[in-house]
Amino acid sequence: MESLDNAGVYQLRKDLAIIQTVDFFTPIVDDPYTFGQIAAANALSDVYTMGGTPVTALNLVSFPTKKLDISVLKEIMRGGVDKMREAGVILMGGHSIDDPELKYGLSVIGTVHPARLITNGGARAGDKLVLTKPLGTGIISTAIKAGAADTALIKKVSESMATLNKKASAIMQEVGVHACTDITGFGFLGHTSQMAKNSGVSLNIKAVTVPYFAEAAKFAKQGFCPGGL
């Protein structure tokens, strides 16, 4: 907890540890299937970030049965299951409650060799910082909720958020990186500041080289910033 790392790790034996994480949130897009994919990819990312392989998952569902048709929930779960299937993860079940506000996500268990575990506290002087996706999805998601984003942008950003970090994690293990974190609710500066603090190093970021969705800058100037920032 002191390091605020991406997931919990428990060593079972000298050559095996489990990674455990949980994440769920309210819809950030209108399409139920896409929302299910994004929520599942987000939960799985915590395991990939720490160099692990996700193995099993449990659904977490809050659903307003009096406000929405059950077909909406079916589409959300179909999106989640398809993303889990893509990741090679087995859905073991889950838990649902009747709730006024819709929420969906996963509890995920993965595996990793203890010697190959990657945390957010191992960065070293001379390391290069690499982003696997453009920044700005949090700001754009806030704009989507406010009805300020067009269909093309929603599609583009949704595809990015629903893309698994599976390949990036495999490449990370091949290269042998020293530290990793995912950038979610606390934004780029929040998560990288945590990495710097835990690693005892400074991060030198050239702002003009950081990839981001151009529309995010416009929305930020208009005040569409998520609360986590």
N, C-alpha and C positions, 0 to 999 in steps of 0.2 A: 504493500500500500504506500510505503514511503516514496517509491519511485513513480507512482501513478502509471505503471506500465499497462500495456494493452490487454493483457489477460493474466489469469493465475496459472501457475505451473506447479505440478506436484510430481516428484520423482518416485517412480515405482520400483525401479532397479537401476543398476549402473548404466544400462544401455537404453533405458526407456523412461520417458516422463510424459504426463498428460498435460494438455493445455485446455483450460476451461474458461469460457467466456459467455456472456449474455448481452443481447442488445435488441431493443425494439423501439418503435416510435410511431407517431401519428402519420397519416398519409402526406406525402410531399408532391404527389402527382394525382391527377383525377382517375387515370386508368387503373383499375384494381390489379390486373395481371402485372403491369409494369411495377406498381408499388410493391407487390409481392417479391418480384425479382430484385428490386433495389434493396429492400429490407433484408433479404437473405444474403445478398452479396456483402452488405455492410457488416452483418454479424460474422460471416465467414472470414472477413478480412483480418480480424484480430488474430486469428490463428496463423494465417499466412504471414502477417507482419512479424511474428516471433519465430519464423522459420519452420513452422509446423505443418502437418497435413491434417486437415479436418476429416473426421471419421464418421461421427454420428451427430444428430441434432434433434432437438425437441421444439415443436411449434409453441409460440406464446401468442395468444389471441385475446383481445378485448373487442367485443362486437355489439353494437346497438341493435338488438333484434327487433325493437319496435320502430326503428327509424329506417333501416336498410333491409333490402331483400337478401335472403341467404345466398342467392346467386353471386352477390358481390364478394362474400367471403370465399366462396368456391373458387372464384377467379384469383383472388389474392393468394390462396393456398396453392393453386395450380402454378402461379408464377414462382412461388417459393420452392415448390417441389422440383420444377424444371431447372432452377438454378442450383439446387442441391444435387440433382442428377448430373448436371454439367461438372460439378466439383467432385463427383464420386462419393458423395456423402449419403448415408442412410438415415432416413427420417424414422425415429423410434416411437413417435407419438407426440404428446404435448398436452397443453392445458388451455382451456378457454373459459372466459367469464362474460356474462352479460353486462355491458358497460356503456354509458352514454356516449363515450368517445372511442372511435375506432383506433386500435393499435395492433401492430403485428411485428413479429421478430422471431429470433431463434436463441435457444441456448445450445451452444456448440462445444463438443469435445474433440480435440485433436491430439496427435502424438508428435513427439520430437525426441531425438537423441539428446541427452543433457549437454553433451559437448558441442552440439550444433545449435543450441538455443540462442536466439538473437533478441536482445533487450533494447530499450531506448537509452541505455546508459553506457554504451561501449564505444562511442565515437572517439576518434583519435585525431590529433593534429595532422593535417595533410590529407584527410579523407575528403572525397568529393561528395556533394549532396546531389541525390537523384530523385526526381519526382516521377511516379508511374502514370499520373493523370494530371490534366490541367486543373488549376485552382478555380474557385468561384462558384462551386455547386451549392454551397450553403446560402450564399447571397441570392443566387438565381432561384433556389427553392423557395426562399422567402417571397420573392417577386411572383413566383407561380401561385402561391397561396393567395396573393393579393390580386390575382388576375391580370398581372402586368406583362406576362411573357407570352409570346406567340407560339403556335403549334410547332413550327420548325425548331425553335430553340428548345422547347420542352423535349422533343424527340432526341435532339443532339445531346442534351445534358443527361437525359434518362439513360441513354445507351452507355454513357461514360460511367454513371453511378452503378449500373447493373453489370458492368464488366468485372469479372473476377480478377483478383490479384494472384491467381494460381501460377501463371507463367512467370510473372515478375518475382514471385517468391522462389520458384525453382532456379531462376537465373541468379538471384541473390545468394542462394546456397552454393551455386557453382563458383561464383566469383569470390565469395568469402567476405561479405561485408561485416563491419564491426558493430553497427547499430541500426535500428529501424523503428519507425513509428508510423501510424496511420494518421491522416489529417481529417478529423471529423468535426465535432461540435465546437471545439475551441479554436478552430482556424489554424492557418499556417503558422502564425507567430506564436500562438499558444502552445502548439505541440512541439515546434522546434525549440522554443525556449525551455521546455521541459527536458528535451534531449540534451541541450547544452548544459543545463544545470546538473543533470544526473551524470553526465560524462566529464564534467569539469573542464569544458572547452568553450571557446567562443565560435559562433557560426558567422562566416563572412558571406553575405548574400548580395549578389548583384541583381538588383530589382528588375532591371531591363531584360535579364535572361530568364526570369521566372515565367513558365507557361501558364496562361490563364484564359478563361473564356472572356472575350472582349466585352460581351454584354454585361458581365459582372461589374466592371468598372462603372458603367452607366447606371446600373441599378444601385450601386453603393452610394453614388453621389445623390441619388434620389431618396436615400434613407432606408433601403431594403436590406437591413443587416440583421442576421439571426441573433437571438438573445445570448447565445454562448460566446459570441465575440466580445 
